[in-house]
Amino acid sequence: MAQRRPFNQQRRKFTPRGGAPAPIELPKPLPRAVPKVYGPPIILLEDEKKKVFEYQSGAWVAYERTIAECRLDCQVKELPQKVNKMTRYEVRLPIA
């Protein structure tokens, strides 16, 4: 009759093969971009013809740049309220 093996198993000793593992090369950190600093907000209005107006001295006067030009280098946020069917924008110009 066959006998049962004992419950506790014998553990094998670990023998590494092939020597030491290759060192892991970490990627070089990328240089961080300098954060842009923006000035105070300016409220601008844009009509259906894409003309832009700025509030100065109690009157809305024409602004020299369009909103598309401002988006290239400025921080532009569209505000939810409309004024006389004109879209309001909050524009922050970068500080040099």
C-alpha positions, 0 to 999 in steps of 0.5 A: 500500500502506498504511503502519503507524503508528509504535509510540509513540503521541502523548499528549494533554495533559490539560485540566480542564473546569469549574474546580476540584472542589468541596471535600469536607465531612468529617462532624463527629466525634461526642462520645465517651461517657465510659467507665463504671468498674465496681467489684470483682466480686460473686458472686451465685446465682440459683435457679429461682424467680429469687431472688438470693443473695449470699455474706456472712459465710460464709452465702448471704443474699438480695440486694435486686435481681434479675439482670434489674434488675442488667443495666440498669446493672451489668456482669453475666457468667454463669459456667459453673459451677452450684452446687446447680442455681443459676446463678452470676453475676459482677456489677460495680456502677458506681462513681459 
